[in-house]
Amino acid sequence: MKKTAICLMAALGLTAVSLTSCDNCKPVNELTNASDSLVYAVGVLTGNDVNNGIKNLGQPVDIDQFMKGAKKALYSDSTAFSYEVGFSFASGIKQQLKQMSEQLGITVDKDVYLAAFCAALNNDSTVLMTPMTAQMAYRTIAMAAETKKIASSPEAIQNKADGEAFLAQKAQEEGVVATESGLLYKVVKAGKGDTPKQGSRVKVNYKGTLVDGTQFDASDNVRMVVGQMVPGFNEALMLMSPGAKYTIYIPAELGYGVRGRGSVPSNAVMIFDVELLSIEK
């Protein structure tokens, strides 16, 4: 956002700033939900970026007029109308907020955004977040919102149902053991000796597939550290002794979860054939 703000100012030929009182700023005293907190965080970050970007300019910029243009752009249905610097800047921000709303499935309150933006732009002591806390709030809330949206997708819902049905059936098979966490495993070949602990370095062969048989990963003689893989894989390794071969069935919540990863889709159960070759000292 910072780069965009500075580039817009430079393109418009501004070379200085004169900060004035902002009659167009309506403060927000309390944030009551996650959507408003996220929008407020974005307002703080963009307001702070613009404030920093125009401090070294030489031509005065009236912040009140800037905010008039920004408000007109943010609430306007037309992107063709040009209203000085504020409108030019906020036209881009309006699109960013729209995309954020669509991507994360949140409601954007433009009053909340403008309050945060204006407070940060004016270095107002009433601002509810610092740039650092705004960054943290944005990352935390945006990730939670994105995860929630993914979880409600048809693919995620179907995968969750298919995975639960698969695990329920697999748990009834002879030789399949269920742990307290929900991990399922079957001992194909028992090993001998000690089992790895958290932080142990091990060497393994493995192959990973989905419930439909699609292979998404495989490797031989690979070294890894117990605790650095997904929880289900770590748990299984700590049950094995060198020479052991297990087939493990990892529920989504012990694997890549709702978000998935790479060729592993949302809410996917993962099946691994694992051979523990050695525990390295």
Residue pairs with C-beta under 8 A, 6 or more apart in sequence:
1 45
1 46
1 49
1 96
2 49
2 52
2 53
4 92
5 46
5 49
5 50
5 53
5 89
6 49
6 53
8 85
8 88
8 89
8 92
9 50
9 53
9 54
9 57
9 85
12 85
12 88
13 59
14 54
14 57
14 59
14 61
14 85
15 57
15 58
15 59
16 54
16 56
16 57
16 58
16 59
16 60
16 61
17 54
17 55
17 57
17 60
17 61
18 60
18 61
18 62
19 63
19 122
19 123
20 62
20 63
20 64
21 63
21 64
22 63
22 64
22 67
22 118
22 121
22 122
23 64
24 64
24 67
24 68
24 70
24 71
24 114
24 118
25 67
25 114
25 115
25 118
25 119
25 122
25 124
26 111
26 114
26 115
27 115
27 119
27 124
27 126
28 36
28 40
28 111
28 112
28 115
28 116
28 128
29 126
31 37
31 40
31 112
31 128
34 106
34 141
34 144
34 145
35 106
35 107
35 108
35 109
35 145
36 109
36 112
37 137
37 141
38 100
38 104
38 106
38 137
38 138
38 141
38 142
38 145
39 97
39 106
39 108
39 109
39 112
39 113
39 116
40 112
40 113
40 115
40 116
40 128
40 129
40 134
40 137
41 116
41 129
41 134
41 135
41 137
41 138
41 141
42 96
42 97
42 100
42 113
42 116
42 134
42 138
43 112
43 113
43 114
43 115
43 116
43 117
43 119
43 120
44 116
44 117
44 119
44 120
44 127
44 128
44 129
44 130
44 131
44 134
45 120
45 131
45 134
45 135
45 138
46 93
46 117
46 120
47 116
47 117
47 118
47 119
47 120
47 121
48 120
48 121
48 131
48 134
50 89
50 117
50 121
51 120
51 121
51 122
51 123
54 61
61 85
63 118
63 121
63 122
65 84
65 86
66 84
66 85
66 86
66 89
66 121
67 86
67 114
67 118
67 121
68 83
68 86
69 83
69 84
69 85
69 86
69 87
69 88
69 89
69 90
70 86
70 87
70 89
70 90
70 93
70 114
70 117
71 86
71 90
71 114
72 81
72 83
72 86
72 87
73 81
73 83
73 86
73 87
73 88
73 89
73 90
73 91
73 93
73 94
74 90
74 93
74 94
74 97
74 110
74 113
74 114
75 110
76 87
79 91
79 94
79 95
81 87
82 88
93 113
97 108
97 110
97 113
98 108
100 106
100 108
100 142
101 107
101 108
103 146
103 149
104 142
104 145
104 146
104 149
105 145
105 148
105 149
105 152
106 145
116 127
116 128
116 129
116 134
118 124
119 126
119 127
119 128
120 127
120 131
129 137
146 259
147 258
147 259
150 156
150 258
150 259
150 260
150 266
151 157
151 258
151 266
151 267
153 266
155 265
155 266
156 258
156 266
156 267
157 267
159 252
159 265
159 266
159 267
159 268
160 252
160 267
162 211
162 269
163 211
163 251
163 252
163 267
163 268
163 269
166 211
166 249
166 269
167 182
167 184
167 249
167 251
167 269
170 176
170 184
170 249
171 178
171 184
173 186
175 186
175 187
176 184
176 185
176 186
176 249
177 184
177 185
177 186
177 187
178 184
179 185
179 235
181 231
181 232
181 235
181 254
182 251
182 253
182 254
183 232
183 235
183 236
183 248
183 249
183 250
183 251
183 254
184 248
184 249
185 236
185 239
185 246
185 247
185 248
185 249
186 246
186 247
186 248
187 244
187 245
187 246
188 245
188 246
188 247
188 273
189 243
189 244
189 245
190 241
190 243
190 244
191 240
191 241
191 242
191 243
191 244
191 276
192 241
192 242
192 243
193 241
193 242
193 243
193 279
194 241
194 279
195 238
195 239
195 240
195 241
196 202
196 226
196 237
196 238
196 240
196 276
196 279
197 226
197 238
198 226
198 227
198 234
198 238
199 225
199 226
199 227
200 225
200 226
200 279
200 280
201 223
201 224
201 225
201 226
201 279
201 280
202 223
202 224
202 225
202 226
202 237
202 276
202 277
202 278
202 279
202 280
203 221
203 222
203 223
203 276
203 277
203 278
203 280
204 222
204 224
204 237
204 274
204 275
204 276
204 277
205 219
205 220
205 221
205 222
205 274
205 275
205 277
206 217
206 218
206 219
206 222
206 272
206 273
206 274
206 275
207 215
207 217
207 218
207 272
207 273
208 215
208 216
208 217
208 218
208 270
208 271
208 272
209 215
209 216
209 270
209 271
209 272
210 216
210 264
210 265
210 268
210 269
210 270
210 271
211 268
211 269
211 271
214 263
216 262
216 263
216 264
216 270
217 263
221 277
223 280
226 234
226 237
226 238
227 234
228 234
229 237
230 250
230 254
230 255
230 256
230 270
231 254
231 255
232 248
232 250
232 251
232 254
232 255
232 270
233 248
233 250
233 255
233 272
233 274
235 254
236 246
236 248
236 250
236 272
236 274
237 274
237 276
239 246
240 246
240 274
240 276
241 276
242 276
242 277
242 278
242 279
243 276
243 277
244 275
244 276
245 273
245 274
245 275
245 276
246 273
246 274
247 271
247 272
247 273
247 274
248 271
248 272
248 274
249 269
249 270
249 271
250 269
250 270
250 271
250 272
251 269
252 258
252 266
252 267
252 268
252 269
255 264
255 268
255 269
255 270
256 264
256 268
256 270
257 266
257 267
258 266
258 267
259 266
260 266
260 267
260 268
264 270
